[in-house]
Amino acid sequence: MSLFRCQTAWNQNFGDGEDQCGQNCLIVCSDLTNGSNQEIIIVGSYLGMLRIFRPSIGASGTSQPSDLILEKQLGYPALALASAILRSGMRSQQLAVMSTQCVAVFNIIISLSNSDLAVTCKLEFCFERPVSESLGVCWQIIVGKFGGGDEARSGLSSIGIVTSGGALVIFEREAREPLVIKLFSAESSPLLGSSVAYSSMRDSFIVVSPSWEIQIHKYSSLVKTARDASKRQPDWSVILADPVIDLQVVSQLNEGPGILVAGQRSLTLWQWSGIIKFSRRLPFSPLCMTHHFAEECLMVLVACETLLLYRDGQLCWSSQLPCPVVNLSLIRFQGVPGHLVMLSDSMELQICYLGTEPAMFGTPTQKEGVRTNLTIEEMTEELNRINAKLQAVTTAAPPSQGDLKVSLIMGQRATRGVIRLSVVAPISLLSLSVMACKPIEASPKGVSISSLCDSVEIPLTFTISSDSAPPTSMDVNICASYAQADGTPQIIQTVATTLPLSMLLHPARQPPDDNDEQYKLNFTFLGPYNDTVRAYIPGMQSGGGTAHFSGSFGKMTVECAPGYPSKCSLQSNSVALLCLVGSSVLGTAGLLPSVPKSKEPLEWMLGLIDVLFEKRRHRDSSMEELKSKTYWARQVQFSLLSRYRDQTASVLNGMDTLLMQAFQDINHLANKLVKMNTELERVERQLGCAIKLCCQLVAVSAAANAAKSELLEAIEASVSSSFIHKALCSL
């Protein structure tokens, strides 16, 4: 844990789990109505709730319910907020609230009582300006003194709305008719709104194009080429390496204003001349950022679930946040400037300051008789002791040792079992995880026990989901982690047991249909199979014979000749099922088959590999088709939003029909890809069964050769004739 933390000075949680807010739903402005320098926090939400906070600290050192001075339902979503002097004859700032198709301006009136305890707040409606639906949905709001002039020198600001259609709508002062500026040409118009910022020092707009290009335009140039963006040339432009998350103008650099860009994985500060002042790679994708100046240094804060503080481009502070932050700002709180205002995605509002935890690094008190100076030898010895203890702790204990013994006992029914836990000493924080190969599922998959002092049994049920491919293995893994009495963590991981094949195979009266393709596998054991095979192949008689089985994964016939107890034959209409049963028989303890001469298992494996690659090629071609269909649908949608927006109804209906057909094709391809992925998973499991059988055959071959070598060594030790010795060696 870092010593540097965000210490909470004030917080309010007003989320109900349904309301949400965005990056521009919070602003901090001064309370100028009553002559105080205290700042207020205004928060909007997508459900149309507007809240105004006047933060203060109560007698208990926490926030107070009276800090919420206004809560009003607007009746439309508050997508973004801004504050400036927007009405003539007013000294205080007004609040601009952007909705989907309009922007409304309100006057905030805050009055205090004589005791300064009761605060009342009223929201007075001033005016509203609609945005034409043909321009798209309102995307971003900008306030500033665009173009200068007498009204700008008087302090009156204008409102700029960036729409999703790539237009900048300017409401100059209190004019009713807006000025519409097309930021992009029809060929490069975005499907969503672009990031735009305004520099009052240069009276210029910074625009990010859909191709991740930063463009600088003078306001006068935008006005002259408002209707035709193709005739417009930017002052300078540069192409970025990743999408822009946030864009801000830094106005206090020595070289003039700067452009601060937070990308998807980068943080860059550009000088107004187009030179990079610094650029840093971020370890995460930020959600918001803010900046301020302290001691003539630029301080940049970038937040997601981690808060990073950069000082002139150098990372000087990092702190973990309890939740993702979608809005970050600065406030003067309790007379101290520089406090952070953070709004989380769960509608939790906090005022924090960057500080440390004194108790974590404070100087400890001096105890009598305790040495404080250590030599290098003593420190090395202590380090070795700690490393030895850590190594002993992290080493996984076998399941039969330690404080905990875990075993899985299967019942008479193949789908039921019991996990038996036996403890030698009390343990705590026990966590169990049961893992089985698909499509076998265990219920419950995990168990947590806070403390355990005695033996306990946990019932377990295994089910098989509907699928056309059997599992690659019948093994069940159980992983247990717990803490000993002294708090030392321990981990036990073991293969608990192998599930019986009776989960997959059920006795059948009728043999498999002759029309089905049959696969056959023969085994010849170096001794009688006895009753061990019956544990893996249910329904077999001890004296041999033929048994038929059926299940959800295929049919099987097992034949053991009564006169030849060392021979066994498996026949099935499913390669995967045959490979699974064959590998289970080969893994039977106490049996050693001879090396089979048949090459069929290898041919099965190679055939399944060909099928897998063929299905992957079909999947890849469908992916390419889906990409092309998606691109074509976006082109049709782009044409509807830009080129054909002023056409007749028949043209629009035709384009809409093409778009609906494209969406239907995309939906069909998506469903087709889901089925292909399911089929790929099925073939991969079949291939896994074949690979496991081939590996078992290789292991059996090595074991058979080793047994033959041991037999020759035993005979060689008892035979003195060199002639017989050479004859045996020739074998």
C-alpha positions in Angstrom: 0.0 0.0 0.0 1.3 3.4 -0.9 2.1 5.9 1.8 0.6 8.6 -0.4 -3.1 8.6 -0.2 -6.2 10.6 -1.1 -7.5 11.7 2.3 -11.2 12.3 2.3 -12.2 15.7 3.8 -15.9 15.7 2.8 -18.1 13.2 1.0 -21.8 12.8 0.0 -23.3 9.6 -1.5 -26.6 10.3 -3.3 -26.7 7.4 -5.8 -29.6 5.1 -5.9 -28.1 2.5 -8.3 -30.0 3.7 -11.3 -28.9 7.2 -11.9 -25.7 7.9 -13.8 -23.5 10.8 -14.8 -20.9 11.6 -17.4 -17.6 13.3 -17.8 -19.1 16.8 -18.0 -21.8 16.5 -15.4 -20.0 18.3 -12.6 -18.7 21.9 -12.3 -17.4 24.0 -9.5 -18.2 27.8 -9.4 -18.0 30.6 -7.0 -21.0 31.7 -4.8 -21.0 35.4 -5.8 -24.6 36.1 -4.9 -24.0 36.8 -1.2 -20.4 38.2 -1.4 -18.7 35.2 0.0 -15.7 33.4 -1.6 -17.0 29.9 -0.9 -17.4 27.7 -3.9 -20.3 25.4 -4.7 -20.5 22.1 -6.5 -23.2 21.5 -9.1 -23.9 17.9 -10.3 -26.3 16.9 -13.1 -27.4 13.4 -14.0 -28.8 11.5 -17.0 -32.2 11.1 -15.2 -32.5 14.9 -15.1 -31.7 15.5 -11.4 -29.8 18.6 -10.6 -28.1 18.9 -7.2 -26.2 21.9 -5.7 -23.9 21.4 -2.8 -22.3 24.0 -0.5 -19.8 21.8 1.4 -19.0 22.5 5.0 -17.6 20.6 8.0 -19.9 19.9 11.0 -19.0 19.7 14.7 -18.2 16.0 14.3 -15.7 16.6 11.5 -17.9 15.1 8.8 -20.3 16.4 6.1 -23.8 17.5 7.0 -27.1 16.8 5.3 -27.7 20.6 5.0 -24.8 20.8 2.6 -27.2 19.8 -0.2 -28.9 23.1 -0.7 -30.9 22.3 -3.9 -32.3 19.1 -5.5 -34.5 19.7 -8.5 -35.9 17.4 -11.2 -35.4 19.2 -14.6 -37.6 16.8 -16.7 -34.8 16.2 -19.2 -31.3 14.7 -18.9 -28.5 17.0 -17.9 -25.7 15.8 -20.2 -23.3 18.6 -19.5 -23.0 21.7 -17.3 -21.2 25.0 -17.8 -21.1 28.3 -15.9 -20.4 31.9 -17.1 -22.0 35.3 -17.4 -24.6 34.5 -20.1 -27.2 37.2 -19.4 -26.6 41.0 -19.8 -26.9 43.1 -16.7 -25.8 40.3 -14.4 -22.7 40.3 -12.3 -22.9 36.7 -11.1 -22.5 33.6 -13.3 -25.4 31.7 -14.8 -25.7 27.9 -15.1 -26.1 26.4 -18.6 -27.5 22.9 -18.7 -27.2 20.9 -22.0 -29.8 18.3 -22.9 -30.2 16.2 -26.0 -31.7 18.9 -28.2 -31.5 22.1 -26.3 -29.5 24.2 -23.8 -31.2 26.0 -20.9 -29.8 28.8 -18.8 -30.6 29.3 -15.1 -29.8 31.9 -12.5 -28.7 30.5 -9.1 -29.9 32.6 -6.1 -28.4 31.6 -2.8 -29.4 33.4 0.4 -28.0 33.1 3.9 -29.7 33.8 7.2 -28.2 36.0 9.9 -26.9 33.0 11.8 -25.2 31.7 8.6 -26.7 28.3 9.4 -29.8 28.2 7.2 -29.0 28.3 3.4 -31.8 28.6 0.8 -31.2 28.2 -2.9 -33.5 28.9 -5.8 -33.1 28.1 -9.5 -34.5 30.9 -11.7 -35.1 30.1 -15.4 -33.6 32.6 -17.8 -33.9 31.3 -21.4 -33.7 28.2 -23.5 -32.1 27.7 -27.0 -33.1 24.6 -29.1 -30.7 22.8 -31.4 -32.1 21.5 -34.7 -32.5 17.7 -34.9 -31.0 17.7 -38.4 -27.6 18.6 -36.8 -27.7 15.6 -34.5 -27.7 15.2 -30.7 -26.0 17.7 -28.5 -22.6 16.2 -27.5 -20.5 18.9 -25.7 -21.0 22.4 -24.4 -18.4 25.2 -24.5 -18.7 28.7 -23.1 -16.4 31.6 -23.9 -16.1 35.1 -25.3 -15.9 34.0 -29.0 -14.7 36.6 -31.4 -14.1 39.4 -28.8 -16.0 42.7 -29.4 -17.6 45.1 -27.0 -20.0 42.6 -25.5 -17.1 40.2 -24.8 -15.1 43.0 -23.1 -18.2 43.6 -20.9 -17.8 40.0 -19.6 -20.7 38.5 -21.5 -20.0 35.0 -22.9 -21.4 32.9 -25.7 -22.5 29.3 -25.7 -21.2 26.7 -28.1 -22.8 23.3 -28.7 -20.9 20.5 -30.4 -23.4 18.0 -32.0 -23.0 14.4 -33.0 -23.3 15.3 -36.6 -20.0 17.3 -36.5 -21.4 20.8 -36.2 -20.6 23.6 -33.9 -23.7 25.7 -33.0 -22.9 29.1 -31.6 -25.5 31.1 -29.6 -23.8 34.5 -29.5 -24.8 36.2 -26.3 -28.6 36.3 -26.1 -29.3 36.0 -29.9 -32.1 33.6 -30.8 -30.8 32.5 -34.2 -27.7 30.4 -33.8 -24.6 30.4 -36.0 -24.0 26.8 -37.4 -20.5 25.9 -38.3 -19.7 22.6 -40.0 -16.5 21.4 -38.4 -15.9 18.6 -41.0 -16.6 17.9 -44.6 -19.3 15.5 -45.6 -16.8 12.7 -46.3 -15.1 12.9 -42.9 -18.2 13.7 -40.7 -18.1 11.6 -37.5 -20.8 9.2 -36.3 -20.3 10.5 -32.8 -19.3 14.0 -31.5 -15.7 15.1 -31.4 -13.7 16.6 -28.6 -13.5 20.4 -28.9 -11.8 23.0 -26.7 -11.6 26.8 -26.9 -8.6 29.1 -26.1 -9.6 32.6 -25.1 -6.1 33.9 -25.4 -5.9 33.0 -29.1 -9.6 33.1 -29.9 -9.2 29.7 -31.5 -10.9 26.3 -31.3 -9.0 23.1 -30.9 -10.9 20.3 -32.8 -10.2 16.6 -32.8 -11.2 15.0 -36.1 -12.6 11.4 -36.4 -9.2 10.3 -37.8 -7.5 11.4 -34.4 -6.1 14.6 -35.8 -5.8 17.8 -33.8 -6.7 20.9 -35.8 -6.4 24.6 -34.7 -8.8 27.0 -36.2 -9.3 30.7 -35.6 -12.8 31.7 -34.8 -12.9 34.2 -37.6 -11.9 31.4 -40.0 -14.6 29.2 -38.8 -17.2 31.9 -39.3 -16.1 32.7 -42.9 -16.2 29.0 -43.9 -19.2 28.0 -41.8 -21.1 26.3 -44.6 -18.2 24.6 -46.5 -15.6 22.9 -44.3 -13.6 21.8 -47.4 -12.4 25.3 -48.0 -11.0 25.7 -44.4 -7.4 25.3 -43.6 -6.2 24.8 -40.0 -3.4 26.9 -38.5 -1.6 23.6 -37.8 -2.6 20.0 -37.3 -1.0 16.8 -36.0 -2.2 13.2 -36.0 -2.4 11.4 -32.7 -1.6 7.8 -31.9 -4.7 6.9 -30.0 -8.3 8.2 -29.4 -8.8 11.3 -27.2 -10.5 10.8 -23.9 -10.2 14.4 -22.6 -9.0 17.7 -24.1 -8.1 20.9 -22.1 -6.4 24.2 -22.8 -3.6 25.2 -20.5 -3.4 29.0 -20.4 -0.5 29.8 -18.1 2.5 28.4 -19.9 5.4 30.8 -20.4 5.3 30.0 -24.2 1.6 30.9 -24.4 -1.4 28.6 -24.2 -0.9 24.8 -24.4 -3.1 21.9 -25.3 -3.3 19.0 -22.8 -4.5 15.8 -24.4 -5.4 12.6 -22.4 -5.4 9.7 -24.9 -6.5 6.2 -24.4 -3.0 5.3 -23.1 -1.0 8.5 -23.2 -0.8 12.0 -21.7 0.7 14.8 -24.0 1.1 18.5 -23.6 1.5 20.4 -26.9 2.7 24.0 -27.1 0.6 26.3 -29.3 3.3 26.2 -32.0 2.8 22.4 -32.3 5.9 21.3 -30.3 5.5 18.5 -27.8 6.4 19.8 -24.3 6.1 16.3 -22.7 4.5 13.0 -23.5 4.0 10.2 -21.0 2.6 6.6 -21.5 -0.2 5.7 -19.1 -0.6 2.3 -17.5 -4.4 2.4 -17.9 -7.1 4.2 -19.9 -8.0 7.4 -18.0 -11.6 8.5 -17.5 -10.9 12.2 -16.7 -8.2 14.7 -15.9 -7.7 18.2 -14.6 -4.8 20.6 -14.2 -3.7 23.6 -12.1 -0.5 25.6 -11.4 1.4 25.5 -8.1 4.8 27.1 -7.5 5.0 28.0 -11.2 4.8 24.4 -12.1 2.1 22.7 -14.1 0.3 20.0 -12.1 -1.7 17.4 -14.1 -4.0 14.8 -12.4 -5.2 11.8 -14.3 -7.8 9.5 -12.7 -9.5 6.2 -13.3 -9.2 3.8 -10.4 -5.7 5.1 -9.9 -4.8 8.8 -9.4 -1.6 9.9 -11.1 -0.1 13.4 -10.4 2.4 14.7 -12.9 4.6 17.8 -12.1 6.0 19.3 -15.3 5.6 15.9 -17.0 7.3 13.9 -14.2 5.2 11.4 -12.2 5.5 12.5 -8.5 2.4 11.0 -6.9 0.3 7.9 -7.2 -2.7 6.8 -5.2 -5.2 4.0 -5.5 -8.9 5.1 -5.5 -11.7 3.1 -4.0 -13.8 3.3 -7.2 -13.6 4.6 -10.8 -13.8 8.4 -11.0 -15.6 9.9 -14.0 -15.1 13.6 -13.1 -12.2 15.4 -11.5 -12.1 19.1 -10.6 -10.5 21.5 -8.0 -12.2 23.5 -5.2 -11.3 26.0 -2.5 -12.5 24.2 0.7 -12.4 25.6 4.2 -10.3 28.5 2.9 -7.6 26.2 1.5 -7.3 26.0 -2.3 -6.3 23.0 -4.3 -8.7 20.4 -2.9 -9.8 17.6 -5.3 -13.5 17.1 -6.2 -14.1 13.6 -7.4 -17.4 12.1 -8.7 -17.6 8.4 -9.1 -19.7 6.3 -11.4 -21.9 5.3 -8.4 -22.8 9.0 -7.8 -20.5 9.4 -4.8 -19.1 12.9 -4.4 -15.9 13.4 -2.4 -13.6 16.3 -1.6 -10.1 15.0 -1.0 -6.6 16.2 -0.5 -3.3 14.6 -1.3 -1.5 13.6 1.9 0.2 10.8 3.8 -0.7 8.6 6.6 1.5 9.7 9.6 0.9 6.5 11.5 2.4 4.4 8.7 5.8 6.1 8.6 6.0 8.0 11.9 9.1 7.5 14.1 8.5 4.7 16.5 8.9 5.2 20.2 12.2 4.2 21.7 12.0 1.2 24.0 14.5 0.6 26.8 16.9 -2.3 26.3 16.1 -2.6 22.5 18.9 -2.1 20.0 18.1 0.2 17.1 21.4 -0.3 15.2 21.9 -3.5 13.1 25.0 -4.8 11.3 25.1 -6.1 7.8 25.6 -9.6 9.0 22.6 -9.5 11.3 20.4 -8.0 8.5 21.6 -10.8 6.1 20.8 -13.5 8.6 17.4 -12.0 9.3 16.7 -11.8 5.5 17.7 -15.5 5.0 15.4 -16.5 7.9 12.5 -14.6 6.4 13.1 -16.1 2.9 13.2 -19.6 4.3 9.9 -19.0 6.1 8.3 -17.6 3.0 9.5 -20.6 0.9 8.1 -23.0 3.4 4.8 -21.2 3.4 4.5 -21.0 -0.4 5.3 -24.7 -0.9 2.1 -26.6 -1.5 1.6 -29.2 1.1 0.5 -32.7 0.0 -3.1 -33.6 0.7 -2.3 -36.1 3.4 -0.2 -33.8 5.5 -0.6 -30.4 7.2 -3.5 -29.1 9.2 -6.2 -30.0 6.6 -6.9 -33.3 4.8 -9.2 -33.1 1.7 -10.8 -36.2 0.1 -13.6 -36.8 -2.3 -15.7 -39.9 -1.8 -18.2 -40.9 -4.6 -21.5 -42.4 -3.6 -23.4 -45.3 -5.1 -24.9 -42.9 -7.7 -22.2 -41.7 -10.2 -23.4 -38.1 -10.0 -23.3 -37.8 -6.2 -20.3 -37.4 -3.9 -19.0 -36.0 -0.6 -16.1 -33.7 0.1 -14.6 -34.8 3.5 -12.6 -32.2 5.4 -10.5 -33.4 8.4 -8.5 -30.9 10.5 -5.7 -31.6 12.9 -5.7 -28.0 14.3 -8.2 -25.2 14.0 -8.0 -23.3 10.8 -9.8 -20.2 9.4 -10.7 -18.5 6.1 -11.2 -21.8 4.3 -12.0 -21.6 0.6 -12.6 -24.6 -1.6 -12.9 -24.7 -5.4 -14.1 -27.7 -7.4 -13.0 -27.9 -11.0 -14.1 -30.4 -13.7 -13.7 -30.5 -17.4 -16.5 -29.3 -19.6 -19.3 -30.3 -20.0 -19.2 -31.8 -16.5 -20.2 -29.2 -13.9 -19.9 -29.4 -10.1 -22.5 -28.0 -7.7 -21.5 -26.2 -5.6 -18.4 -24.9 -7.5 -16.9 -23.2 -4.4 -17.4 -23.3 -0.7 -16.2 -20.7 1.9 -16.0 -21.4 5.7 -14.9 -18.7 8.1 -13.5 -21.2 10.7 -13.2 -24.9 11.0 -12.4 -26.9 14.2 -13.8 -30.4 13.4 -14.3 -32.7 10.5 -17.1 -31.8 8.1 -18.7 -33.3 5.0 -20.0 -31.2 2.1 -22.4 -32.9 -0.4 -21.4 -32.5 -4.1 -23.4 -33.1 -7.2 -22.1 -33.5 -10.8 -24.2 -32.8 -13.8 -23.5 -32.9 -17.6 -24.7 -30.1 -19.7 -26.2 -30.8 -23.1 -23.3 -31.1 -25.5 -22.2 -33.3 -28.4 -18.6 -33.8 -27.2 -17.5 -35.7 -24.1 -15.0 -34.2 -21.6 -11.3 -34.7 -22.2 -10.8 -36.1 -18.7 -12.9 -37.5 -15.9 -10.6 -36.1 -13.2 -11.9 -33.7 -10.6 -9.5 -31.1 -9.1 -10.1 -29.6 -5.7 -8.1 -26.6 -4.6 -8.2 -25.5 -0.9 -6.7 -22.4 0.7 -6.8 -21.6 4.4 -5.0 -19.8 7.2 -3.4 -21.6 10.1 -3.9 -20.6 13.7 -0.9 -18.2 13.6 -2.3 -16.6 10.3 0.1 -18.4 8.0 -1.6 -19.0 4.6 -1.6 -22.5 3.1 -2.7 -23.9 -0.3 -3.5 -27.5 -1.1 -4.1 -28.5 -4.7 -4.8 -32.2 -5.6 -6.6 -34.4 -8.1 -9.2 -35.7 -5.8 -10.7 -38.6 -7.8 -11.7 -39.8 -11.2 -15.4 -39.9 -12.0 -16.7 -43.2 -13.2 -17.7 -43.7 -16.9 -21.2 -44.7 -15.8 -21.9 -40.9 -15.8 -21.5 -41.0 -19.6 -22.5 -44.7 -20.5 -25.7 -46.5 -19.6 -26.4 -50.2 -20.3 -28.4 -50.7 -23.5 -30.2 -53.8 -24.7 -29.8 -53.2 -28.4 -26.4 -53.1 -30.2 -25.5 -50.0 -32.1 -27.0 -49.4 -35.5 -25.0 -51.0 -38.4 -25.5 -47.8 -40.5 -23.5 -45.7 -38.0 -19.8 -45.4 -38.7 -17.9 -47.6 -36.3 -14.5 -47.1 -34.7 -12.7 -50.0 -33.1 -9.8 -50.3 -30.6 -8.3 -53.6 -29.4 -6.2 -54.2 -26.2 -4.1 -57.2 -25.3 -3.0 -57.1 -21.7 0.1 -58.9 -20.3 -2.2 -60.4 -17.7 -6.0 -60.9 -17.1 -7.9 -57.7 -16.8 -9.8 -59.2 -13.7 -12.3 -56.9 -12.2 -10.4 -53.6 -12.5 -11.8 -52.9 -16.0 -15.3 -53.2 -14.7 -14.7 -50.2 -12.4 -14.2 -48.1 -15.6 -16.6 -49.9 -17.9 -19.8 -50.6 -16.0 -22.0 -53.6 -16.7 -19.1 -56.0 -17.6 -19.2 -59.5 -16.2 -16.2 -60.9 -14.4 -16.0 -63.8 -16.8 -16.1 -61.7 -20.0 -18.7 -61.3 -22.6 -20.3 -58.5 -24.7 -22.0 -55.4 -23.3 -23.7 -52.6 -25.1 -23.9 -49.0 -23.8 -25.5 -45.7 -24.9 -25.3 -42.1 -23.7 -25.6 -38.5 -24.8 -22.2 -38.6 -26.5 -22.6 -41.9 -28.5 -23.0 -45.6 -28.4 -20.4 -48.3 -27.4 -19.9 -52.0 -27.5 -17.3 -53.7 -25.2 -16.3 -57.3 -25.9 -14.1 -59.4 -23.7 -13.7 -63.0 -25.0 -14.5 -65.6 -22.2 -11.6 -67.8 -23.2 -9.1 -65.0 -23.6 -9.3 -62.9 -20.4 -6.4 -60.8 -21.5 -8.0 -59.4 -24.7 -10.5 -56.5 -24.8 -12.2 -54.8 -27.7 -13.9 -51.4 -27.7 -16.2 -50.3 -30.6 -18.1 -47.0 -30.8 -19.7 -44.6 -33.3 -17.9 -41.6 -31.6 -14.2 -41.2 -31.9 -14.1 -38.9 -28.9 -16.0 -41.3 -26.7 -13.8 -44.2 -27.8 -10.6 -42.3 -27.1 -11.9 -41.2 -23.6 -12.8 -44.8 -22.6 -9.6 -46.2 -24.1 -7.4 -43.7 -22.2 -9.3 -44.5 -19.0 -8.7 -48.3 -19.5 -5.0 -47.7 -20.3 -4.7 -45.7 -17.0 -6.1 -48.6 -14.9 -3.7 -49.4 -12.1 -2.2 -52.9 -12.2 -2.7 -53.5 -15.9 0.0 -53.3 -18.6 -1.2 -53.6 -22.2 1.1 -54.7 -24.9 2.1 -52.2 -27.5 -0.7 -52.0 -30.0 0.4 -52.2 -33.6 -2.6 -50.3 -35.0 -2.1 -46.8 -36.3 -5.8 -45.8 -36.0 -5.5 -43.6 -32.9 -2.8 -41.5 -34.6 -5.0 -41.3 -37.8 -8.0 -40.2 -35.7 -5.9 -37.5 -34.0 -4.6 -36.2 -37.4 -8.1 -36.3 -38.9 -9.5 -34.2 -36.0 -6.7 -31.7 -36.4 -7.7 -31.3 -40.1 -11.3 -30.8 -39.1 -10.3 -28.3 -36.5 -8.2 -26.2 -39.0 -11.0 -26.4 -41.5 -13.6 -25.1 -39.0 -11.2 -22.3 -38.0 -10.9 -21.3 -41.6 -14.7 -21.1 -41.9 -14.8 -19.1 -38.7 -12.1 -16.7 -40.0 -13.9 -16.2 -43.3 -17.2 -15.5 -41.5 -15.4 -12.9 -39.3 -14.1 -11.2 -42.4 -17.6 -11.2 -43.9 -18.9 -9.7 -40.6 -16.3 -7.0 -40.7 -17.2 -6.1 -44.3 -20.9 -6.1 -43.6 -20.4 -3.9 -40.5 -18.3 -1.4 -42.6 -20.9 -1.3 -45.3 -23.7 -0.7 -42.7 -21.7 2.2 -41.2 -21.3 3.7 -44.7 -25.1 3.5 -45.2 -25.7 5.0 -41.8 -23.2 7.7 -42.6 -25.0 8.5 -45.8 -28.3 8.7 -43.9 -26.8 11.1 -41.3 -24.9 13.4 -43.7 -25.3 13.1 -47.5 -29.0 12.3 -47.8 -30.4 14.2 -44.8 -32.0 16.8 -47.1 -33.3 14.3 -49.7 -36.9 13.2 -50.4 -38.8 10.6 -48.4 -38.4 7.9 -51.1 -34.6 8.2 -51.1 -34.5 8.1 -47.3 -36.8 5.1 -47.2 -34.6 3.3 -49.7 -31.5 4.0 -47.6 -33.3 2.9 -44.5 -34.3 -0.4 -46.1 -30.6 -1.0 -47.1 -29.6 -0.3 -43.5 -32.2 -2.7 -42.0 -31.0 -5.4 -44.5 -27.4 -4.8 -43.4 -28.4 -5.1 -39.7 -30.2 -8.4 -40.5 -27.2 -9.8 -42.3 -25.0 -8.7 -39.3 -27.3 -10.4 -36.9 -27.4 -13.6 -39.0 -23.6 -13.6 -39.2 -23.3 -13.1 -35.4 -25.6 -16.1 -34.7 -23.6 -18.1 -37.2 -20.3 -17.2 -35.4 -21.8 -18.3 -32.1 -22.6 -21.7 -33.5 -19.2 -21.9 -35.1 -17.5 -21.2 -31.8 -19.6 -23.8 -30.1 -18.7 -26.3 -32.8 -15.0 -25.4 -32.5 -15.1 -26.0 -28.8 -16.7 -29.4 -29.4 -14.0 -30.4 -31.9 -11.3 -29.2 -29.6 -12.6 -31.5 -26.9 -12.7 -34.4 -29.3 -9.1 -33.6 -30.3 -8.2 -33.5 -26.6 -9.5 -37.0 -26.1 -7.6 -38.3 -29.1 -4.4 -36.6 -27.9 -4.8 -38.0 -24.4 -5.2 -41.6 -25.9 -2.1 -41.2 -28.0 -0.1 -40.0 -25.0 -1.3 -43.0 -23.0 -0.3 -45.3 -25.8 3.2 -43.8 -25.8 3.5 -44.1 -22.1 2.3 -47.8 -22.3 4.9 -48.4 -25.0 7.7 -47.0 -22.8 6.5 -49.0 -19.8 6.3 -52.2 -21.8 9.9 -51.8 -23.0 11.0 -51.1 -19.5 9.3 -54.3 -18.2 11.0 -56.3 -20.9 14.4 -54.9 -20.1 13.9 -55.7 -16.4 12.9 -59.3 -17.3 16.1 -59.7 -19.4 18.3 -58.4 -16.6 16.7 -61.0 -14.2 17.3 -63.9 -16.5 20.8 -62.7 -17.3 21.7 -62.7 -13.7 20.8 -66.4 -13.3 22.2 -67.8 -16.6 25.9 -68.5 -17.1 25.9 -69.8 -20.6 27.2 -67.1 -23.0 25.2 -68.8 -25.8 21.9 -68.4 -24.0 22.9 -64.9 -23.0 23.4 -63.9 -26.6 20.1 -65.5 -27.6 18.2 -63.6 -25.0 19.9 -60.3 -26.0 18.9 -60.9 -29.6 15.3 -60.8 -28.5 
